[in-house]
Amino acid sequence: MRHPSSIANGHHRVALAKRLGDVDMEAYILESKDGYTFEKARKVGAELNIMEGQGDIYDHAEYFRQEKGITREQAGSRKLQKSSFAVGRDLEGEAYAAFANKRITAAQAIGIATGAPKNEGVQATALVYLSRNPRATELETANFVRLENYHMKWFKYERSD
């Protein structure tokens, strides 16, 4: 068996196997001599998890955030994958950090990402809104963000005249 620090994916399965004792496990061994770095091995693991429907929105969003070569269409047809892609790609700095550190819920992050994709100003305003309305649902968050997005565009248009 390899040293645990070389496990790029499947940490929970390995921990369970250790607790249960002598357990046979199916494994993929990706070695550096075959061109696999730790990062490449983690990428393969993440892709397998996504294809198998494993992991959660936090895992998937981080994967889509790092893997720039994947398009929205390629992200998949499942709701989790679409939502994860939006959160991973469309949330900007502070909003993504709030999601990743669980200062906002996954549903709120989806509301922000779908309501104001890549709009850091509106996303920052949404974080203030959520600090005052921590129980806001995905729909409430998305509606607030869309309205704020509309107001910002309207006021920008007004000022340019």
Beta strands, then each sheet from edge to edge (+ up, - down):
end
